[in-house]
Amino acid sequence: MNNRKQVLIDTDVDIDDWMAILYLMKHPDVDVVGITTTGCGAAHLTPGKVNAKNLLMLTSRPETPVAGGTSAPLIYSNQFPNSIRDGIDTLFGLSLPPNPHPIDPRPAVQFLRETLLAATTPVTVLAIGGMTNLGKLLRDHPEVKPKIDRIVVMGGAISVPGNVYDVDSNYLNKVAEWNIFLDVLGAQIVFRSGVPITLVPLDASQNVPLDKAFYNRFAQRHTSRAANFIHDALTADISFVMSGNFFFWDPLAAAILVDPSLASSTSPTVSPQVMNLNVAQTLDEEQDTSGQLVQVTDGPPIDVAMWANADAFYRSFLDIINLPDEGR
């Protein structure tokens, strides 16, 4: 009997998404039943689908289905700068083995709906991109809600600044985080769906830097195909690693999905907190706060990880990503 946690991954296929996908694909307690991609994020839709599919060649399950979503968010047209998207689309000049398994022909929302309804046990969803696919799914197909055990979202900022302006100063928004900013309506639909949610915001990920110290540690230990690829990708993007602005955003959310204790602290001020959150929708280009997470007094409760145990995460990430290639 398969007792592993059943997981669907919805991703914009950024470099930290590569790490999160490979971490879960290699984790012995996880069974990834499918991956959906969005073109509303770091990768454009077509290269993102192909890259996600080819990443699976570094794991023992290259047949895992990959389905593509849309290139248009539900509202507005927020997007990463092309200077970032081009590098992500082309894997920073690296290559992956071509995966002979085809992209699933179903649109992402159809794939998610059919996969969830066919599941014999509730499925956990990891949301590590703009939430266009999940927003559409929960808006148009509420019948899937009982089949979702929990959605673990990397996104948002609670008591720390956002990171949109830091990446692209053409946007004057200093309060939103990218995964929420990319589709503010999709995020609001997910937050208000009533499905159990664990949110891993910038507050938690800022405890877990992907910096020179970690890179040097990883350089001493990358023995699997997945670990070798990640090391090569970080080397190709070494200027970002050394900048002090790179954090384990999506891999941290993936690790908390498997082990929620990574977000527990002895301090009540930083342990997971239950909040009611709205996503600001109004776009004002001169003083933009769209995508800001606003605490309110009503609505479904959301478990918010305000802290992360960096040492425990680093150990888990290195242990899992370096597991032997054929073993799980």
Phi, psi and omega per residue, in radians:
M1 nan 2.382 -3.120
N2 -1.502 1.897 3.137
N3 -1.740 0.133 -3.136
R4 -1.247 2.641 3.104
K5 -1.157 2.219 3.125
Q6 -1.474 2.221 -2.990
V7 -2.337 2.372 2.899
L8 -1.906 2.416 -3.141
I9 -1.989 2.192 3.031
D10 -1.961 2.118 -2.842
T11 -2.488 2.645 2.969
D12 -1.783 0.197 2.905
V13 1.029 0.758 3.032
D14 -1.458 3.089 -3.102
I15 -1.091 -0.672 3.103
D16 -1.280 -0.457 3.008
D17 -1.131 -0.693 3.101
W18 -0.962 -0.756 -3.121
M19 -1.175 -0.716 3.141
A20 -1.141 -0.756 3.137
I21 -1.080 -0.846 -3.104
L22 -1.155 -0.630 3.095
Y23 -1.046 -0.848 -3.113
L24 -1.256 -0.628 3.115
M25 -1.100 -0.551 -3.112
K26 -1.625 -0.176 -3.034
H27 -1.245 2.255 -3.086
P28 -1.195 -0.275 -3.114
D29 -1.750 0.141 -3.035
V30 -2.209 2.446 2.988
D31 -2.120 1.803 3.114
V32 -1.349 2.015 -3.052
V33 -1.655 -0.100 3.078
G34 3.008 2.784 3.130
I35 -2.284 2.287 3.006
T36 -2.037 2.520 -3.089
T37 -2.056 2.706 3.065
T38 -2.170 2.481 3.042
G39 -1.551 0.088 3.115
C40 -1.695 1.220 -3.086
G41 -3.135 -2.523 -3.043
A42 -1.206 -0.800 -3.132
A43 -1.653 2.523 2.920
H44 -1.198 2.799 -2.944
L45 -1.067 -0.886 -3.039
T46 -1.177 -0.902 3.085
P47 -1.111 -0.551 3.108
G48 -1.084 -0.767 3.100
K49 -1.059 -0.810 -3.105
V50 -1.141 -0.762 -3.131
N51 -1.133 -0.707 3.101
A52 -1.086 -0.752 3.135
K53 -1.124 -0.755 -3.098
N54 -1.266 -0.493 3.036
L55 -0.974 -0.565 -3.095
L56 -1.137 -0.312 3.098
M57 -1.207 -0.248 3.091
L58 -1.561 0.097 -3.118
T59 -2.155 3.116 -3.141
S60 -1.514 0.028 -3.089
R61 -2.324 1.192 -3.138
P62 -1.198 -0.239 -3.126
E63 -1.431 -0.082 3.116
T64 -0.920 2.229 -3.048
P65 -1.202 2.485 3.069
V66 -2.192 2.231 3.130
A67 -2.212 2.517 -3.108
G68 -1.708 2.570 3.132
G69 -1.765 -2.205 -3.033
T70 -2.114 2.809 3.060
S71 -1.748 0.078 -3.103
A72 -2.146 2.188 3.075
P73 -1.203 2.951 3.137
L74 -1.217 -0.417 -3.116
I75 -2.640 2.537 3.135
Y76 1.110 -2.939 -3.104
S77 -2.523 0.717 3.135
N78 -1.159 2.417 -3.134
Q79 -2.723 2.725 3.062
F80 -1.134 2.675 3.055
P81 -1.147 2.557 -3.119
N82 -1.081 -0.462 3.121
S83 -1.069 -0.526 3.059
I84 -1.479 -0.762 -3.051
R85 -1.107 -0.643 -3.118
D86 -1.090 -0.743 3.121
G87 -1.150 -0.686 3.127
I88 -1.190 -0.771 3.136
D89 -0.998 -0.665 -3.040
T90 -1.726 0.184 3.113
L91 0.987 0.586 -3.126
F92 0.962 0.507 3.128
G93 1.509 -0.008 3.092
L94 -1.418 2.977 3.113
S95 -2.286 2.673 3.049
L96 -2.134 2.647 3.067
P97 -1.070 2.374 3.116
P98 -1.173 2.325 -3.138
N99 -1.548 2.116 -3.100
P100 -1.264 -0.242 -3.140
H101 -1.348 2.349 -3.072
P102 -1.309 2.771 2.959
I103 -1.086 2.406 3.072
D104 -1.066 2.264 -3.037
P105 -1.273 -0.250 -3.098
R106 -1.300 2.445 2.980
P107 -1.028 2.682 -3.017
A108 -0.943 -0.783 -3.083
V109 -1.120 -0.742 3.085
Q110 -1.098 -0.769 3.120
F111 -1.048 -0.809 -3.132
L112 -1.083 -0.807 -3.125
R113 -1.045 -0.876 -3.066
E114 -1.190 -0.645 3.127
T115 -1.169 -0.748 -3.141
L116 -1.165 -0.791 -3.107
L117 -1.146 -0.481 3.133
A118 -1.471 -0.199 -3.068
A119 -1.188 2.417 3.123
T120 -1.534 -0.286 3.049
T121 -2.329 2.682 3.138
P122 -1.010 2.532 -3.047
V123 -1.911 2.442 3.024
T124 -1.611 2.371 -3.129
V125 -1.922 2.276 3.020
L126 -1.784 2.042 -3.130
A127 -1.810 1.874 -3.081
I128 -2.254 0.813 3.083
G129 -2.927 -3.077 3.011
G130 -1.027 2.447 -2.936
M131 -1.625 0.741 3.092
T132 -1.151 -0.869 -3.116
N133 -1.048 -0.834 -3.081
L134 -1.245 -0.623 3.079
G135 -1.075 -0.807 3.100
K136 -1.076 -0.757 -3.114
L137 -1.037 -0.891 -3.039
L138 -1.317 -0.464 3.067
R139 -1.270 -0.764 -2.992
D140 -1.669 -0.338 -3.067
H141 -2.362 1.139 -3.113
P142 -1.101 -0.232 3.132
E143 -1.140 -0.258 -3.138
V144 -1.445 -0.223 -3.013
K145 -0.975 -0.756 3.139
P146 -1.120 -0.302 -3.122
K147 -1.536 -0.102 3.138
I148 -1.743 2.029 3.102
D149 -1.193 -0.765 -3.093
R150 -2.977 2.589 2.966
I151 -1.897 2.142 3.060
V152 -1.756 2.042 -3.015
V153 -1.937 2.208 2.877
M154 -1.591 2.005 3.141
G155 3.025 2.768 3.002
G156 1.485 2.956 3.077
A157 -2.473 2.276 -3.093
I158 -1.753 -1.101 -3.081
S159 -2.069 0.238 3.088
V160 -2.160 2.819 3.117
P161 -1.129 2.749 3.015
G162 -1.277 -3.131 -3.116
N163 -2.201 0.205 -3.125
V164 -1.183 -0.913 -3.101
Y165 -1.080 -0.596 -3.128
D166 -1.101 -0.553 -3.108
V167 -1.541 -0.688 -3.092
D168 -2.470 1.757 -3.085
S169 -1.258 -0.069 2.988
N170 -1.153 -0.458 3.004
Y171 -1.614 2.257 -3.121
L172 -1.566 0.170 -3.103
N173 -1.343 2.086 -3.124
K174 -2.010 0.203 -3.071
V175 -2.094 -0.258 -3.079
A176 -1.732 2.689 3.004
E177 -1.767 2.636 -2.944
W178 -1.023 -0.801 -3.050
N179 -1.096 -0.526 3.068
I180 -1.422 -0.728 -3.094
F181 -1.062 -0.597 -3.042
L182 -1.128 -0.550 3.068
D183 -2.628 1.513 -3.038
V184 -1.165 -0.563 3.118
L185 -1.272 -0.754 3.079
G186 -1.001 -0.745 3.128
A187 -1.126 -0.731 3.139
Q188 -1.097 -0.704 3.113
I189 -1.079 -0.775 3.133
V190 -1.104 -0.819 -3.101
F191 -1.107 -0.543 -3.077
R192 -1.693 0.118 -3.033
S193 -1.280 -0.405 -3.039
G194 1.533 -0.112 3.034
V195 -1.243 2.411 3.096
P196 -0.978 2.341 -3.072
I197 -2.297 2.365 2.874
T198 -1.933 2.150 -3.138
L199 -1.822 2.261 3.080
V200 -1.989 1.607 -3.056
P201 -1.510 -3.121 3.095
L202 -1.022 -0.493 3.123
D203 -0.938 -0.739 -3.128
A204 -1.388 -0.799 -3.038
S205 -1.169 -0.433 3.125
Q206 -1.202 -0.177 3.012
N207 -1.406 -0.192 -2.985
V208 -2.226 1.341 -3.112
P209 -1.257 2.539 2.956
L210 -1.799 1.568 -2.944
D211 -2.176 -2.986 -3.118
K212 -1.022 -0.712 -3.114
A213 -1.083 -0.783 3.119
F214 -1.193 -0.728 -3.136
Y215 -1.005 -0.764 3.128
N216 -1.128 -0.654 3.093
R217 -1.156 -0.742 3.140
F218 -1.180 -0.591 3.136
A219 -1.064 -0.438 3.119
Q220 -1.498 -0.129 -3.053
R221 -2.644 1.520 3.012
H222 -2.527 1.596 -2.936
T223 -1.934 -0.204 3.111
S224 -1.770 2.960 3.086
R225 -1.080 -0.730 3.135
A226 -1.123 -0.781 -3.134
A227 -1.127 -0.696 3.115
N228 -1.081 -0.723 3.139
F229 -1.146 -0.783 3.137
I230 -1.080 -0.737 3.106
H231 -1.061 -0.747 3.125
D232 -1.130 -0.667 3.137
A233 -1.162 -0.748 3.110
L234 -1.146 -0.622 3.087
T235 -1.133 -0.724 3.115
A236 -1.162 -0.475 -3.135
D237 -1.900 0.592 -2.973
I238 -1.101 -0.500 -3.138
S239 -1.121 -0.627 3.098
F240 -1.237 -0.709 3.100
V241 -0.998 -0.732 -3.073
M242 -1.437 -0.115 -3.039
S243 -1.318 -0.370 -3.041
G244 1.472 0.071 -3.117
N245 -1.932 0.138 -3.086
F246 -1.790 2.245 3.134
F247 -2.315 2.846 3.133
F248 -1.441 1.167 -3.066
W249 -1.090 -1.265 -3.038
D250 -1.241 -0.693 3.091
P251 -1.068 -0.582 3.091
L252 -1.124 -0.768 3.101
A253 -1.067 -0.709 3.109
A254 -1.087 -0.720 -3.131
A255 -1.201 -0.677 3.101
I256 -1.173 -0.562 3.050
L257 -0.984 -0.730 -3.125
V258 -1.407 -0.707 -3.044
D259 -2.319 1.552 -3.108
P260 -1.058 -0.330 -3.129
S261 -1.148 -0.268 3.085
L262 -1.118 -0.323 3.129
A263 -1.819 0.156 -3.124
S264 -1.681 2.474 -3.135
S265 -2.358 2.734 3.055
T266 -1.293 -0.251 3.141
S267 -1.593 2.145 -3.125
P268 -1.167 -0.282 -3.117
T269 -1.420 -0.258 -3.124
V270 -2.171 -0.084 3.069
S271 -1.181 2.905 3.096
P272 -0.924 2.377 -3.125
Q273 -2.136 2.610 3.086
V274 -1.652 2.198 -3.111
M275 -2.359 2.692 2.913
N276 -1.788 2.168 -3.007
L277 -2.249 2.408 2.925
N278 -1.937 2.693 3.064
V279 -1.830 2.060 3.136
A280 -1.037 2.310 -3.020
Q281 -1.852 -0.447 -2.972
T282 -1.315 2.228 3.129
L283 -1.721 2.116 3.033
D284 -2.242 1.865 -2.985
E285 -1.122 -0.366 3.133
E286 -1.549 -0.442 3.113
Q287 -2.556 1.172 -2.951
D288 -1.383 2.205 3.028
T289 -2.152 0.235 3.129
S290 -1.069 2.394 -3.095
G291 1.582 -0.114 3.077
Q292 -1.176 2.434 3.069
L293 -1.553 2.142 -3.051
V294 -2.001 2.162 3.099
Q295 -1.334 2.288 -3.128
V296 -2.224 3.116 -3.060
T297 -1.785 -0.052 -3.133
D298 -2.282 3.069 3.109
G299 1.740 2.940 -3.112
P300 -1.089 2.440 3.102
P301 -1.249 2.510 3.116
I302 -2.178 2.297 3.065
D303 -1.423 2.093 -3.049
V304 -1.980 2.111 3.085
A305 -1.436 1.913 -3.095
M306 -1.643 -0.015 -3.014
W307 -2.708 2.798 3.061
A308 -2.547 2.510 3.117
N309 -1.487 1.703 -3.027
A310 -1.085 -0.812 -3.087
D311 -1.055 -0.787 -3.138
A312 -1.150 -0.678 3.107
F313 -1.119 -0.842 -3.126
Y314 -0.982 -0.762 3.132
R315 -1.082 -0.795 -3.119
S316 -1.107 -0.794 -3.108
F317 -1.068 -0.834 -3.120
L318 -1.136 -0.688 -3.141
D319 -1.141 -0.805 -3.067
I320 -1.274 -0.793 -3.056
I321 -1.194 -0.359 3.131
N322 -1.732 0.138 3.072
L323 -1.007 2.599 3.125
P324 -0.939 2.551 -2.970
D325 -1.070 -0.625 -3.057
E326 -1.700 -0.055 -3.081
G327 -1.847 2.586 3.046
R328 -2.426 nan nan
